[in-house]
Amino acid sequence: MLRPLPAFPSICIERLAAEHVLETTAWDVSRLTTQLCERTVELTVADLRRIADATEVLVAISDDGAYAHIVGMVCLVWMPLPQGLRLLVESFVVDVDHRGTGIASTLMDAVARRAEAEGVSHISLTCNPKREAAQAFYRTAGFTAAATAVLRKPVQGR
């Protein structure tokens, strides 16, 4: 369901369905992911369809009348665990040219509504310490540092 943003009637938030992924969709998401990762990311249609099947991808779509393109996104990773349903937010990014317009807040509001609807007790996310503006946004959105450490082990050959 498309929901126009109040201040930006040409931008809507919707869930990305795998069957609706096109080359232009993969290009838009690759562009956003490149901004997030600070390295070139080139996703194929098959890659993005697999992601959309495995996670819940919410996208902010801008439609200037001639071309609709994705200007923000977030991946919701639902984890049913013995201790309860958990929600991990990943790949939260708004296009550099659209930052400061309210898109990030609207995406985060959509995340919070989904978490509440599913009955999770809290939302988790990780953020690179170098992304100071993102960290400030997350704090404004109610996130606090967790008392848990994120540990990572590289997989051989990757």
Buried (B, 14 or more C-beta within 10 A) or exposed (E): EEEEBEEBEEBBBBBBEBEEBEEEBBBBBBBBBBBBEEEEBEBEBEBBBBBBEEBBBBBBBBBEEEEBBBBBBBBBBBEEEEEEEBBBBBBBBBBEEBBEBBBBBBBBBBBBEBBEEEEBEEBBBEBEEEBEEBBEBBEEBEBEEEEEEEEEEEEEEE
